[in-house]
Amino acid sequence: MTSSFATPFRKILVANRGEIALRIIRTARALGFRTVAVYSTADADARHVREADQAVCIGEPLPTQSYLRIPAIVEAAKLSGADAVHPGYGFLAENEDFAQTCKDAGLVFIGPSPEAIVSMGNKAGAKALMTAAGVPCIPGYQGEDQSEDRLAKEAAHIGFPLMIKATAGGGGRGMRLVSSAKEFAELLRSARSEAQSAFGNPEVILERAIVEPRHIEIQVFADRHGHAIHLGERDCSVQRRHQKVIEEAPSPAVDEALRARMGEVAVRAVKAIRYEGAGTLEFLLDREGSFYFMEMNTRLQVEHPVTEAITGLDLVALQLRVASGEPLPMRQEDVKFNGHAIEVRLCAEDAARGFIPQSGTMALWHMPPQLRVEHAMRAGARIPPFYDSMIAKMISHGEDRDVARRKLLAGLEDAVALGVTTNQAFLQRCLGHEVFAAGGATTAFVGQHQDALLAPDAVLQRRAAAIAAVLLYETLGDRPRPLGRRMTHSLPVSLRFEQDGQPRIAGIVLTGQNHFEVDLQGSNVVIELDGIVGHTAYFICDGLFERAALHRDGNLLLLHYRGVPMRIEDKTRTASARQSDAGGDGKLRASMNGRVVAVLAAVGDTVEVGQPVVTLEAMKMEHIHAAPLAGRIAALHVKTGDQVAASRVVAEIESAVKQELAL
């Protein structure tokens, strides 16, 4: 795309953080614009702060204290001399008050008008507009009366199962699937609380739940001269907690005729409201090929790189051109699609524990050069608990879907992210699953195949345990021992360690120069250690030459082997635990760093196993902490609004058995 940029702005403030801030900065700099970053105190050392031309601190770590503070962001623009604002996605990207405040302050808002955001950014308003335009919508309630009684009555009228959705947001936040009437009140409270925290607006709509649909979205672009086009669809059906984790373009379920129909509907919709800029209309596609409008995102999407890959367009550059007043540089017939692209979202979360968000320090970080990877990480970077859990997007492009899938799977296996638990292994299982490989994944994919997607590979775990045992011994004191050294005796050295929380006992015998025989309680593995160079170990395991990435920190060994990150904790010199830390002692512990948003029981209350006691918010999602045993609440150590660290005791429960014995 060539253009003479006679733009009304020259310096862009990016009102966001992390990888999307870097993405915008990259294109802006390539086009000759100066950039300004904003940051919270938790992000003072973040990459987007270092890579912008200037940066301004806008507040404390919580989003409401920084990235959602409209006056602070506008003041930062004035301080730095920025004359345009790019909101990225999330935070204030779909906030009409922010767009209007920028306009009133003389700043160019790189996005749609405040009026368009009101029309389509609000789910309730968008559904009303689409219904009036004859676009099929999901039956539901999107009225102004938001009282609990009215919503409960409407829910009963719609029937169960149904969806609760925040009117102001997306990304799965403020969204709950309600299976029965008895769940409605608590899930409504939780959805509203999450929506208020993420978007500053607790209003919701209710919709009938469509069983096992595909989630298909259409990328649109429009300018102020009345031109609008679509750039095809993206399939975002693979989700967990109603949040996308894999996106691809084109969809394996959409043919040319359906693409044309959905695209025509999307273009007609944006023209009707005189939309300007990038936008995405989201639909549910059922088994019969009927599609239903869900919502419109009046911003750039997280998954925009897959559209860029198959069209050859830079969507951020298009945004800047449209915001400068230029007409779109192409017509619909000029849009061509090339090959297939797939994106995965690498998130700091523990998939095996219900996808609980994780925070901490990334000790080792290396991304594969053969993929496009959007990220803001580096070795030693801190992942704070206050923001979204996504830390990288990995994108592959191939001549067809299977080539793109294989390339992404190989690149994902090569990626090294050690120090904070991620969903890396889970994503590999998804890409390798026969249903996904065949193009058959719906929004039910993760739920239907969760056991297979999360099950550990026993053979891999055994080999990794043997390798870990050798590396624990060889890197004692954080540095490799010289190769060729002999043990002073021929008796086995016994090691006790935990492999991702699972106890292991290993006996190691040196059988030759750098040759080890590892006994894993009856299962023997032979390893020849070839060397440790930097953070890479080279070895022969049962006759196969391989390598693994590692990072040693005291008793902790972080290991990346065959695409799977593992946490190894040396317990050889640590006394065995005498009681379970999983709640058998009646102590309910915080599973993550977070903020208490609800205390659902009181001291003296009787609770059952699994009954919600405390709800924490971390990375803009709510997480219920339930009673680990039946009994009576003996103590509560937190109140609403408290910040808590992972593993802190938040409540104590006296077991029902102890109460009976006392009687």
Secondary structure by P-SEA (a helix, b strand, c coil): ccccccccccbbbcccccaaaaaaaaaaaaabbbbbbbbccccccccccccccbbbbccccccccccccaaaaaaaaaaacccbbbbccccccccaaaaaaaaaaccccccccaaaaaacccaaaaaaaaaaaccccccccccccccaaaaaaaaaaacccbbbbcccccccccbbbbccccccaaaaaaaaaaaaaaccccccccccccccccbbbbbbbbccccbbbbcbbbbccccccccccccccccccccaaaaaaaaaaaaaaaaaaccccbbbbbbbbccccbbbbccccccccccaaaaaaaacccaaaaaaaaaaccccccccccccccbbbbbbbbcccccccccccccccccbbbbbccccccccccccbbbbcccccccbbbbbbcccaaaaaaaaaaaaaaccccccccaaaaaaaaaacccccccccccccccccccccccccaaaaaaaaaaaaaaaaaaccccccccccccccccbbbbbbbcccbbbbbbbbbccccbbbbbcccbbbbbbbccccccbbbbbcccccccccccccccbbbbbcccbbbbbbbcccccccccccccccccccccccccccccccccccccccccccbbbbcccbbbbbccccccccccccccccccccccccccccccaaaaaaac
